Structure formats: C-alpha cells, structure tokens
Amino acid sequence: MTAEAREAGAPEDPAADGLRPLHIALLTYKGNPFCGGQGVYVRHLSRELARLGHRVEVIGAQPYPVLDEGYDGLTLTELPSLDLYRQPDPFRTPKRDEYRDWIDALEVATMWTGGFPEPLTFSLRARRHLRARRGEFDVVHDNQTLGYGLLGDVGAPLVTTIHHPITVDRQLELDAAEGWQRRCSVRRWYAFTRMQKRVARRLPSVLTVSGTSRQEIVDHLGVREDRVHVVHIGADTDLFSPDPSVPVVPGRIVTTSSADVPLKGLVHLVEALAKVRTEHPGAHLVVVGKRPTEGPVAQAMERYGLAGAVDFVKGISDAELVDLVRSAQVACVPSLYEGFSLPAAEAMATGTPLLATTGGAIPEVAGRDGETCLAVPPGDAGALAAGLGRLLSDAALRARLGAAGRERVLRHFTWARAAEGTVARYREAIARAGSDAGHTGPGAPTRPAATTERSTPLTAARPAAAAPAGAGSPAPTDVAGVNSESRATC
C-alpha cells in the first residue's frame, strides 16, 4: 500500500497472519549489528516483521542500527545521544555547544562518575519522542533498554525483550576482578542493573530467547513467571548454509568473541589450543573479534607461544564471515554463559561441526552431546582440548555432527519463526491493554518529531531475503571501552 493510500485512510492489506497489520516502534539504545548482538537482533527481527506485512519503525541511538534495505514499511529514526563511547575517542567530554538539555548533562555526569548511562538516558529520550507521537503506534517493543523512562505511559502497549539478565555478566566480572579498585569499578559500571531490575518487575510483557534466560529473569530480576515468554531467535539459514566449493582448511578452529571478558571464555580456548597443538601441530585458531593487547588472552598467547597460531579478524562482511566459518574444521563456543548463542546457531547452519560448552542456554541451542555437537563443561581448558582433538582426528564424526547441526537449526531456530512468535505476543499485549477498541491506527495525524531526530525510509520492493544474527550488552573492559558481542569493533 502506498503512503498516499495510508494517509487517505484506505484499508490495508492483511498481514501474514490474516489480521490487520501493526505499526511497531522497535527501540534499541545500541544498534550497530557489526559491534553488538542487540543490533543483530534488531536488524533481522525488523526485516522479518516487515516481510510479514507490518510497518516497523526502528528508533535507535548511536551506534545507529543498520537495517536491510528494500522492505516496504521499514524505517529508521535516529534518536541521538552524545555518543560518549565512540571511536577513536571513547569516554570523551563533549564540547559546550553539544549539550541540548538536562538528559545530556545527566549522561555526561554518569560517565564521569564511572557509570554506564545509556539505558537510562535513551529511555528518557524515547519516552519524550513516543509521547509526542501518541496514536501512531500499535505497540512499542523495547530491546533490553529497561530504563525508567519506559515506565508509565509511552503512548502504546509495551513489550520488552530481555536477552538475559545483565546481572549475570556483572557477577562474572566481579568473580574475575583482581583487587578492590577493579571490583569497585565493575560495581559502579553495572550500577544501571539496579534500575533494570526495578523496571523489569513492573513490565506487563517480557520476551526472552531461551528457557534458561526465562528462568534467570524470574530468579535474578524477580519478574513474575506468567509475564515472561520464550520466543527463540535464529540464524539466517539462507546465508549461513553449507557450500562444498569453499575449501576446508586443515586444523582451522573458528570462534566469535568480544573484548577480553570472562563471560566469553576465550582464554580457556587459547589454553586448550596450546594443549591440542602437541598432537595436532597444524591446529590454529581464528577469532572473529578484536585482538587484545593486554589482559588474560594476550597473556596466555604470550605464555604458550601462540602468536603465530591465533589470528583475529574484524570488520568482515556477512559473506566473508560465512566463508570463514565454512572453511573451519571446527567451530567453537567456549563461553562461560550465553543467553542464547547465535554464533552456535550460525555455525551449525553452515554444517560446520560444533564444540560448545554447556554454559547458560548453549545446550538449548546446540543440542545433545554426541548428537548435534560435542559438549563440554564451561571453564575447562582440558575438556575443550579433548573435544578439539577428537574432532580434528575424526572426519566421519565431523560430517555427522555438521549435518545434524544444520537440521536442528532448520527445525527450530530461524528469524522467520522468531518474527511470527513475536507478532503473536504483540497482539496479546494489545488485546490485554484494550487498544483494539480505541485504536486510532497507522495513518492518523502525527506531530513532527524533534529537530534532533531523523527518520530514514528504507523502502522499495525487494524479494524476500535474509541475513545473520546475535544479542548481548555492555560490560566494562578495563577502564575505557564498552564491550559488545562483536564481529568487529565499534
């Protein structure tokens, strides 16, 4: 339907479920899909929602979301922050003329005192923006902002995705912190989790990506069980697919890791590689992420003399990432904890055999040990080494696990399924709020957005297509840096 027809109030074609299409505001305070799992989630969910016939307006802050172009009804509205963590000057102090209002002052003051302000300040800006556009949206979908600004009236029923409680990240960081100064720094950085716990308990509808995350949201955040619903996310199984024409490199192990934080368990994989190379001297590791210059991983590489056996790649395209995974004899997820693990699903979708830990929700994605993957306890370098050695030595096992892994992803973990399940929860939230009775609907007169906000259409007809996946949240690196579950560096 054309914009002119919408403005004239003409009836819209039904969505894929046969009901009236929805106008969805999808919020993300950190949206770049190349440096964070939250951006990957927004990119692929928004595309699939648009393919189902809904109108999706992604409202995001820096790093801005990158959306797939060519889908009618998919737009991006930029809601700028002060972008305090941008490269190459993270933790910068803005110039006087950059300040626009009290929210900007709050953002800088929180950063100056060692806190992470973006969830709170984005939620305040989003509330102001949404209230100015009351009546335009059928539903507001918050992607784990969990800020005070989203409590109360935001102009439409609210649905929130919590990928996993960030309190888990906080505890793992505290457990690994050395010295009282580092522990104080971690506690201050994660001070926003107190706000997120308070907000989560008052939310009417929470979506999460796994049964493990659901239980942790109940246990850690105190959300009522009947308010938390699992909607599995997935891989782009068209992009992440087997390709026999891509040569497999003997001894190659591939993993995806963010900055050098305990959660991802990369140091244990590096230690395992050192053990494996005593029997498989050609074994080598390619890490999709930024090379650490200091910290546990850098120290382990130096200690075991692995400088030439571990490569780091960043800034690669989707196609390059897929070919890299296809070229590996083994894909590995060594994380101590994951709320879902899109790298596991994506590797399995390519038919590459997977070695993964049992941390968090990884078994829910990867399946049973010996059937669709090899599974080992988290934090156990010896078990990782044994699994790697077994896979590198057994071509038949690699082929069997690779085929079974792809079949599992096709059955359970795709973005199309995720979008369908999400829409069902939207409609429940709308019905519960009684919005259908007093619906003003898309096409109603709107108020202009503030001058600092910019809306970019991403329209034009394009055949249905898809692309990759992921979802995480900020954590402290050392003193300067926002960690992201990344394929590249912000």
Secondary structure, 3 states (H helix, E strand, C coil): CCHHHHHCCCCCCCCCCCCCCCEEEEEECCCCCCCCHHHHHHHHHHHHHHHCCCEEEEEECCCCCCCCCCCCCEEEEECCCCCCCCCCCCCCCCCHHHCCCHHHHHHHHHHHCCCCCHHHHHHHHHHHHHHHCCCCCCEEEEECCCCHHHCCCCCCCEEEECCCCHHHHHHHHHHHCCCHHHHHHHHHHCCHHHHHHHHHHCCCCEEECCHHHHHHHHHHHCCCHHHEEECCCCECCCCCCCCCCCCCCCCEEEEECCCCCHHHCHHHHHHHHHHHCCCCCCCEEEEECCCCCCCHHHHHHHHCCCCCCEEEECCCCHHHHHHHHHCCCEEEECCCCCCCCHHHHHHHHCCCCEEEECCCCHHHHHCCECCCEEEECCCCHHHHHHHHHHHHHCHHHHHHHHHHHHHHHHHHCEHHHHHHHHHHHHHHHHHHHCCCCCCCCCCCCCCCCCCCCEEEECCCCCCCCCCCCCCCCCCECCCCCECCCCCCCC
